């Protein structure tokens, strides 16, 4: 058996890190930190603050001078009450927290499904919310040059994908999906929200098994923090709605998007059933690939009232 020197081992690790398409710092839980924070409340800003505090504070994620990208679900021209998009108050509370941590730049990045992306941003409430914090920028992905092709190492099906340059160049990436049902994937949470960062979404539906492609995408889109907005949820007829809605009044936060998604299934009955990862197969596939723990019973969960 070959013996690898410490120096050679460090060189191997350095080379492997350099090969990763997302240059932002890796996100690792500190000792004693919960895997999942489940916050219940009525004031979203207090809920966001409580979630961050339970994870050790925003300083665990954002350092002075960082370039932060926040990816909500703002893809539909529907009012916030429909539950098809992330509530703007959740998005802006996180953005403000990043600014308070002395981030150099905070950008909200989205690729709306509509041919009129500005209408999406206006109708979902994000346009008005952005006016309250003018230093936060909005980047709408509208052109092919907004994306860069990256390889997906270890993927079962998705060998390469065109990803948003804005996300790839960020120091910190925060994923803020809405919790909602989806007719094709069971639910649309954090893993599914990453499809708003790719150029050719149609190919995921036509050229690949959709669930496998989403799971593979999780190999290259790895948020430092995921905050699942379950303050109100779309229970049926997702992702676009309208459908039945509920108001669990919860935020589910954690470093690992796969674990957040698995736990997120417990917050409501989506598609008129209590779902498990097997019912949202992309979550099960991501778990099987070692991208995150999906056995909720094995997760360290901290429940907080805010």
C-alpha positions in Angstrom: 0.0 0.0 0.0 1.4 3.4 -1.0 2.1 5.8 1.8 1.0 9.4 1.3 2.9 12.1 3.0 1.0 14.8 4.9 2.2 17.4 2.4 1.0 15.3 -0.5 -2.3 14.7 1.3 -2.8 18.5 1.7 -1.9 19.0 -2.0 -4.6 16.5 -3.0 -7.2 18.3 -0.8 -6.2 21.6 -2.2 -6.5 20.4 -5.8 -9.9 18.8 -5.1 -11.2 22.0 -3.6 -10.0 24.0 -6.6 -12.0 21.7 -8.9 -15.3 22.6 -7.2 -17.4 24.8 -9.5 -18.8 26.9 -6.6 -15.9 28.9 -5.1 -17.7 30.0 -1.9 -16.5 28.7 1.5 -17.6 25.2 2.4 -20.4 25.0 5.0 -19.7 22.7 7.9 -21.7 22.6 11.1 -19.8 23.5 14.3 -19.8 21.2 17.2 -23.1 21.2 19.0 -24.9 23.1 16.3 -28.3 21.6 15.4 -28.8 20.1 11.9 -32.2 21.7 11.7 -33.8 24.7 13.4 -37.6 24.7 13.4 -38.9 28.1 14.3 -42.5 28.8 15.0 -44.0 32.3 15.2 -45.9 35.1 13.6 -43.3 37.9 13.0 -41.1 36.8 10.2 -38.2 39.1 11.1 -38.1 37.7 14.6 -38.3 34.2 13.2 -35.3 34.8 10.9 -33.4 36.3 13.8 -34.2 33.3 16.0 -33.2 30.8 13.3 -29.8 32.5 12.7 -29.2 32.7 16.5 -29.9 29.0 16.9 -27.3 28.3 14.2 -24.7 30.3 15.9 -25.4 33.7 14.4 -25.2 35.2 11.0 -21.4 35.6 11.5 -21.1 31.8 11.1 -22.1 32.3 7.5 -21.2 35.8 6.4 -17.9 37.6 7.0 -17.1 41.3 6.5 -16.5 42.0 2.8 -18.4 38.9 1.5 -20.4 38.9 -1.7 -23.7 37.2 -0.8 -26.3 35.7 -3.2 -29.8 35.0 -1.9 -32.0 32.8 -4.1 -35.7 33.0 -3.2 -38.5 31.4 -5.2 -39.9 34.5 -7.1 -40.7 32.7 -10.3 -44.5 33.3 -10.5 -46.5 36.5 -10.9 -48.7 35.7 -7.9 -49.4 37.5 -4.6 -47.6 36.2 -1.5 -50.8 34.8 0.0 -50.9 32.1 -2.7 -47.8 30.5 -1.3 -46.2 30.0 -4.7 -43.3 32.2 -3.9 -41.0 33.0 -0.9 -42.5 35.7 1.3 -40.7 38.9 0.6 -40.4 39.6 4.3 -38.4 36.4 4.8 -36.1 37.3 1.9 -35.4 40.9 3.1 -34.9 39.8 6.8 -32.1 37.5 5.6 -30.7 40.2 3.3 -30.7 42.7 6.2 -28.9 40.2 8.5 -26.2 39.8 5.8 -25.8 43.6 5.6 -25.6 43.8 9.4 -22.7 41.3 9.2 -20.9 43.8 7.0 -21.3 41.9 3.7 -19.9 44.0 0.9 -22.7 43.1 -1.5 -26.0 41.3 -1.1 -27.8 40.3 -4.3 -31.2 38.6 -4.8 -30.9 36.3 -7.8 -33.8 34.7 -9.7 -34.8 33.4 -13.1 -38.6 33.9 -13.3 -40.6 31.5 -15.4 -42.7 34.3 -16.9 -41.9 36.0 -20.1 -42.4 39.2 -18.1 -40.0 38.7 -15.2 -40.5 42.3 -13.9 -44.2 41.5 -13.4 -43.2 38.4 -11.3 -41.0 40.5 -9.0 -43.8 43.1 -8.6 -46.7 40.7 -8.1 -44.9 38.5 -5.5 -44.1 41.5 -3.4 -40.3 41.5 -3.8 -40.2 44.7 -5.8 -41.8 46.8 -3.0 -39.7 44.9 -0.3 -36.5 45.8 -2.1 -37.3 49.5 -1.8 -37.0 49.2 1.9 -33.3 48.2 1.7 -31.9 50.0 -1.4 -28.4 48.6 -1.0 -29.7 45.1 -1.8 -29.4 44.4 -5.5 -31.7 42.4 -7.7 -30.2 40.3 -10.5 -32.7 38.7 -12.9 -31.2 35.9 -15.0 -32.5 36.6 -18.5 -29.7 35.8 -21.0 -27.5 32.9 -21.9 -24.4 34.9 -21.0 -25.7 35.0 -17.4 -24.7 31.3 -17.1 -21.5 29.2 -17.2 -21.2 25.5 -18.1 -19.9 23.3 -15.2 -19.2 19.6 -15.0 -21.2 17.6 -12.4 -18.8 15.1 -11.0 -20.3 11.8 -9.8 -23.7 12.5 -11.3 -25.9 9.6 -12.3 -27.4 11.5 -15.3 -26.6 15.2 -15.3 -23.0 15.3 -16.5 -22.9 19.1 -17.0 -25.2 22.0 -16.5 -25.3 25.7 -17.2 -25.3 27.5 -13.8 -25.8 31.2 -12.9 -22.5 33.0 -12.8 -23.8 35.1 -10.0 -24.1 32.1 -7.7 -20.8 30.6 -8.8 -18.9 33.7 -8.0 -20.5 34.4 -4.6 -18.7 33.9 -1.3 -21.9 32.9 0.4 -25.0 31.4 -1.1 -28.3 31.3 0.8 -31.2 29.3 -0.5 -34.7 30.6 0.5 -37.3 28.4 -1.1 -41.1 28.5 -0.5 -42.6 25.3 0.9 -45.1 24.1 -1.6 -46.6 21.1 -3.4 -45.5 20.3 -6.9 -47.5 18.2 -9.4 -44.3 16.5 -10.9 -41.9 16.3 -8.0 -44.2 16.0 -5.0 -42.9 19.2 -3.4 -40.7 22.2 -4.4 -38.3 23.0 -1.6 -34.6 23.7 -1.5 -33.3 21.2 -4.0 -36.0 22.0 -6.5 -35.4 25.8 -6.0 -32.0 25.3 -7.5 -33.6 24.9 -10.9 -34.0 28.7 -10.9 -30.3 28.9 -11.3 -30.0 26.9 -14.5 -30.4 28.0 -18.1 -32.2 25.0 -19.7 -35.0 24.0 -17.3 -36.9 22.3 -20.1 -34.2 19.7 -20.5 -34.7 18.6 -17.0 -38.3 17.6 -18.0 -37.5 16.2 -21.4 -33.9 14.9 -21.6 -33.6 13.5 -18.0 -35.5 11.8 -15.3 -36.5 15.0 -13.5 -36.0 13.6 -10.0 -32.5 12.3 -10.8 -31.5 15.5 -12.5 -32.5 17.6 -9.5 -30.6 15.2 -7.2 -27.5 15.5 -9.5 -27.9 19.3 -9.5 -27.4 19.1 -5.7 -23.8 18.0 -6.3 -22.9 21.5 -7.6 -25.5 23.8 -6.0 -24.6 23.5 -2.3 -26.0 26.4 -0.3 -24.2 27.5 2.9 -27.6 28.1 4.4 -31.1 27.0 3.5 -34.2 28.6 5.0 -37.4 27.0 4.0 -40.3 29.4 4.2 -43.2 27.6 5.6 -44.9 30.6 7.1 -47.7 29.8 4.7 -47.6 26.9 2.3 -49.2 25.8 -1.0 -50.7 22.4 -0.2 -52.2 21.5 -3.6 -51.9 22.4 -7.3 -48.3 23.5 -7.1 -46.0 24.9 -8.2 -48.1 27.7 -9.8 -51.4 27.5 -8.0 -53.9 28.7 -7.0 -54.5 25.8 -4.6 -55.3 25.0 -1.0 -53.0 26.9 1.4 -52.1 26.5 5.0 -50.3 28.7 7.6 -48.0 26.6 9.6 -46.1 29.8 10.7 -42.7 28.1 10.5 -39.2 28.5 9.1 -37.0 25.5 8.7 -33.3 26.4 8.6 -30.1 24.4 8.3 -26.8 24.1 6.5 -27.6 21.0 4.5 -30.3 21.5 1.9 -31.1 17.8 1.6 -31.8 17.5 5.3 -33.8 20.7 5.3 -36.0 19.3 2.5 -36.5 16.0 4.2 -37.5 17.6 7.5 -39.6 20.1 5.6 -42.0 17.3 4.5 -43.2 17.1 8.1 -44.5 20.7 8.3 -47.8 20.0 6.4 -49.7 17.5 4.4 -48.7 18.2 0.8 -50.9 16.8 -2.0 -53.3 15.6 0.6 -50.9 13.2 2.3 -48.2 13.1 4.8 -45.2 12.7 2.5 -41.8 11.0 3.1 -38.7 11.3 0.9 -39.9 8.3 -1.1 -42.9 10.5 -2.2 -40.5 13.3 -3.4 -38.0 11.0 -5.1 -35.4 13.7 -5.8 -34.9 14.0 -2.0 -34.5 10.2 -1.6 -32.0 10.1 -4.5 -30.0 13.0 -3.0 -29.9 11.1 0.3 -28.9 7.9 -1.3 -26.0 9.7 -3.1 -24.7 10.9 0.3 -25.6 14.5 -0.2 -27.4 14.8 3.1 -29.2 12.9 5.9 -32.9 12.3 5.1 -33.8 10.2 8.1 -35.5 12.8 10.2 -35.0 10.6 13.3 -31.2 11.0 12.9 -31.3 14.8 12.7 -30.5 17.0 15.6 -33.5 19.4 15.7 -33.8 22.5 17.7 -37.4 23.9 18.0 -37.8 27.6 18.8 -40.7 29.9 19.5 -40.2 33.4 18.2 
